[in-house]
Amino acid sequence: GWWIIAGVLVLIGLCLMTVWVHRFLKRRAKRAALRLLHRLREDYISGQSRQNSLSELSILMKRLSLRYCPPRQVAGLHGKAWLSFLIDTHPDLPDESADLLINGPYQKSLNQDILPVFDYAEAWIRALT
């Protein structure tokens, strides 16, 4: 009788440990992404080109989304589909920031301030669950 209860408790403990490890790894990825976002923002403020900053920011967001969502759902997204995914996961994406995220890295000259895109990216990262 006791062996069955002990076995069930061990299984429950293993399940809880698996859930805890999974959550820990996701939180660690989120903290690392926020640190990298801060570095990217500082690089931009220090003079890195807008196109490079937007490209690196987009890569960061795609990598983190692959960590939080099934890869089949996210890996092939680009353009409008990528924007739809971002808006579905955090709806406060201003139109100007959306355009910058999609088209900014490919424009020859870009005069718009991209700090609002960094602000959105930070809110998006923090909203991931």
CYANA upper distance limits for C-alpha pairs under 8 A (distance plus 0.5 A):
  1 GLY  CA      5 ILE  CA      7.32
  2 TRP  CA      6 ALA  CA      6.55
  3 TRP  CA      7 GLY  CA      6.50
  4 ILE  CA      8 VAL  CA      6.67
  5 ILE  CA      9 LEU  CA      6.64
  6 ALA  CA     10 VAL  CA      6.65
  7 GLY  CA     11 LEU  CA      6.72
  8 VAL  CA     12 ILE  CA      6.65
  9 LEU  CA     13 GLY  CA      6.53
 10 VAL  CA     14 LEU  CA      6.64
 11 LEU  CA     15 CYS  CA      6.68
 12 ILE  CA     16 LEU  CA      6.67
 13 GLY  CA     17 MET  CA      6.57
 14 LEU  CA     18 THR  CA      6.62
 15 CYS  CA     19 VAL  CA      6.81
 16 LEU  CA     20 TRP  CA      6.64
 17 MET  CA     21 VAL  CA      6.61
 18 THR  CA     22 HIS  CA      6.64
 19 VAL  CA     23 ARG  CA      6.72
 20 TRP  CA     24 PHE  CA      6.52
 21 VAL  CA     25 LEU  CA      6.64
 22 HIS  CA     26 LYS  CA      6.86
 23 ARG  CA     27 ARG  CA      6.65
 24 PHE  CA     28 ARG  CA      6.60
 25 LEU  CA     29 ALA  CA      6.68
 26 LYS  CA     30 LYS  CA      6.73
 26 LYS  CA     67 ARG  CA      7.89
 26 LYS  CA     68 TYR  CA      7.71
 27 ARG  CA     31 ARG  CA      6.68
 28 ARG  CA     32 ALA  CA      6.67
 29 ALA  CA     33 ALA  CA      6.58
 29 ALA  CA     64 LEU  CA      7.85
 29 ALA  CA     67 ARG  CA      8.34
 30 LYS  CA     34 LEU  CA      6.70
 30 LYS  CA     64 LEU  CA      8.03
 30 LYS  CA    125 ILE  CA      7.20
 30 LYS  CA    126 ARG  CA      8.00
 31 ARG  CA     35 ARG  CA      6.79
 32 ALA  CA     36 LEU  CA      6.70
 33 ALA  CA     37 LEU  CA      6.47
 33 ALA  CA     60 LEU  CA      7.56
 33 ALA  CA     64 LEU  CA      7.77
 33 ALA  CA    125 ILE  CA      8.10
 34 LEU  CA     38 HIS  CA      6.66
 34 LEU  CA    122 GLU  CA      7.40
 34 LEU  CA    125 ILE  CA      7.77
 35 ARG  CA     39 ARG  CA      6.87
 36 LEU  CA     40 LEU  CA      6.62
 37 LEU  CA     41 ARG  CA      6.61
 37 LEU  CA     57 LEU  CA      7.74
 37 LEU  CA     60 LEU  CA      8.32
 37 LEU  CA    118 PHE  CA      8.02
 37 LEU  CA    122 GLU  CA      7.82
 38 HIS  CA     42 GLU  CA      6.70
 39 ARG  CA     43 ASP  CA      6.61
 40 LEU  CA     44 TYR  CA      6.70
 40 LEU  CA     53 SER  CA      7.11
 40 LEU  CA     56 GLU  CA      8.10
 40 LEU  CA     57 LEU  CA      7.79
 41 ARG  CA     45 ILE  CA      6.71
 41 ARG  CA     53 SER  CA      8.29
 41 ARG  CA    115 LEU  CA      8.09
 41 ARG  CA    118 PHE  CA      7.30
 42 GLU  CA     46 SER  CA      6.53
 43 ASP  CA     47 GLY  CA      6.92
 43 ASP  CA     48 GLN  CA      6.08
 43 ASP  CA     53 SER  CA      8.30
 44 TYR  CA     48 GLN  CA      5.09
 44 TYR  CA     49 SER  CA      7.17
 44 TYR  CA     50 ARG  CA      7.39
 44 TYR  CA     53 SER  CA      6.64
 48 GLN  CA     52 ASN  CA      7.42
 48 GLN  CA     53 SER  CA      7.15
 49 SER  CA     53 SER  CA      6.70
 50 ARG  CA     54 LEU  CA      6.53
 50 ARG  CA    104 GLY  CA      8.09
 50 ARG  CA    105 PRO  CA      7.97
 50 ARG  CA    110 LEU  CA      7.27
 50 ARG  CA    114 ILE  CA      7.50
 51 GLN  CA     55 SER  CA      6.60
 51 GLN  CA    104 GLY  CA      6.31
 51 GLN  CA    105 PRO  CA      4.63
 51 GLN  CA    106 TYR  CA      7.38
 51 GLN  CA    107 GLN  CA      7.72
 51 GLN  CA    110 LEU  CA      7.86
 52 ASN  CA     56 GLU  CA      6.62
 52 ASN  CA    105 PRO  CA      6.94
 53 SER  CA     57 LEU  CA      6.52
 53 SER  CA    105 PRO  CA      8.45
 54 LEU  CA     58 SER  CA      6.55
 54 LEU  CA    100 LEU  CA      8.01
 54 LEU  CA    101 LEU  CA      6.78
 54 LEU  CA    104 GLY  CA      7.01
 54 LEU  CA    105 PRO  CA      6.16
 54 LEU  CA    114 ILE  CA      8.31
 55 SER  CA     59 ILE  CA      6.78
 55 SER  CA    101 LEU  CA      8.43
 55 SER  CA    104 GLY  CA      8.44
 55 SER  CA    105 PRO  CA      5.79
 56 GLU  CA     60 LEU  CA      6.68
 57 LEU  CA     61 MET  CA      6.78
 57 LEU  CA    118 PHE  CA      8.27
 57 LEU  CA    121 ALA  CA      8.38
 58 SER  CA     62 LYS  CA      6.63
 58 SER  CA    101 LEU  CA      7.24
 59 ILE  CA     63 ARG  CA      6.62
 60 LEU  CA     64 LEU  CA      6.70
 61 MET  CA     65 SER  CA      6.55
 61 MET  CA    121 ALA  CA      7.87
 61 MET  CA    125 ILE  CA      8.33
 62 LYS  CA     66 LEU  CA      6.75
 62 LYS  CA     74 VAL  CA      8.28
 62 LYS  CA     75 ALA  CA      8.32
 63 ARG  CA     67 ARG  CA      7.00
 64 LEU  CA     68 TYR  CA      6.89
 65 SER  CA     69 CYS  CA      6.20
 65 SER  CA     74 VAL  CA      7.44
 66 LEU  CA     70 PRO  CA      7.01
 66 LEU  CA     71 PRO  CA      5.81
 66 LEU  CA     74 VAL  CA      6.77
 66 LEU  CA     75 ALA  CA      7.32
 67 ARG  CA     71 PRO  CA      8.34
 68 TYR  CA    128 LEU  CA      7.92
 68 TYR  CA    129 THR  CA      7.94
 69 CYS  CA     73 GLN  CA      7.43
 69 CYS  CA     74 VAL  CA      7.41
 70 PRO  CA     74 VAL  CA      7.21
 71 PRO  CA     75 ALA  CA      5.77
 72 ARG  CA     76 GLY  CA      7.92
 73 GLN  CA     77 LEU  CA      8.40
 74 VAL  CA     82 TRP  CA      8.42
 74 VAL  CA     85 PHE  CA      8.47
 77 LEU  CA     81 ALA  CA      6.08
 77 LEU  CA     82 TRP  CA      5.40
 78 HIS  CA     82 TRP  CA      5.11
 78 HIS  CA     83 LEU  CA      8.14
 79 GLY  CA     83 LEU  CA      6.95
 79 GLY  CA    102 ILE  CA      6.38
 80 LYS  CA     84 SER  CA      6.61
 80 LYS  CA    102 ILE  CA      8.50
 81 ALA  CA     85 PHE  CA      6.76
 82 TRP  CA     86 LEU  CA      6.78
 83 LEU  CA     87 ILE  CA      6.59
 83 LEU  CA     98 ALA  CA      7.33
 83 LEU  CA    102 ILE  CA      8.30
 84 SER  CA     88 ASP  CA      6.49
 85 PHE  CA     89 THR  CA      6.76
 86 LEU  CA     90 HIS  CA      6.50
 86 LEU  CA     91 PRO  CA      7.75
 86 LEU  CA     93 LEU  CA      8.41
 86 LEU  CA    124 TRP  CA      8.33
 87 ILE  CA     91 PRO  CA      4.71
 87 ILE  CA     92 ASP  CA      7.46
 87 ILE  CA     93 LEU  CA      6.88
 89 THR  CA    124 TRP  CA      7.92
 89 THR  CA    127 ALA  CA      8.25
 89 THR  CA    128 LEU  CA      7.83
 90 HIS  CA    123 ALA  CA      8.35
 90 HIS  CA    124 TRP  CA      6.14
 90 HIS  CA    127 ALA  CA      7.29
 92 ASP  CA    120 TYR  CA      7.88
 93 LEU  CA     97 SER  CA      7.06
 93 LEU  CA     98 ALA  CA      6.85
 93 LEU  CA    120 TYR  CA      6.92
 94 PRO  CA     98 ALA  CA      6.72
 95 ASP  CA     99 ASP  CA      6.78
 96 GLU  CA    100 LEU  CA      6.77
 97 SER  CA    101 LEU  CA      6.59
 97 SER  CA    114 ILE  CA      7.94
 97 SER  CA    116 PRO  CA      7.08
 97 SER  CA    117 VAL  CA      5.68
 97 SER  CA    120 TYR  CA      8.44
 98 ALA  CA    102 ILE  CA      6.87
 98 ALA  CA    117 VAL  CA      8.42
 99 ASP  CA    103 ASN  CA      6.25
 99 ASP  CA    104 GLY  CA      7.54
100 LEU  CA    104 GLY  CA      4.89
100 LEU  CA    105 PRO  CA      8.15
100 LEU  CA    114 ILE  CA      7.99
100 LEU  CA    117 VAL  CA      8.08
101 LEU  CA    105 PRO  CA      7.91
101 LEU  CA    117 VAL  CA      7.79
103 ASN  CA    107 GLN  CA      7.05
104 GLY  CA    110 LEU  CA      7.49
114 ILE  CA    118 PHE  CA      7.33
115 LEU  CA    119 ASP  CA      6.81
116 PRO  CA    120 TYR  CA      6.70
117 VAL  CA    121 ALA  CA      6.61
118 PHE  CA    122 GLU  CA      6.67
119 ASP  CA    123 ALA  CA      6.84
120 TYR  CA    124 TRP  CA      6.47
121 ALA  CA    125 ILE  CA      6.56
122 GLU  CA    126 ARG  CA      6.70
123 ALA  CA    127 ALA  CA      6.60
124 TRP  CA    128 LEU  CA      6.99
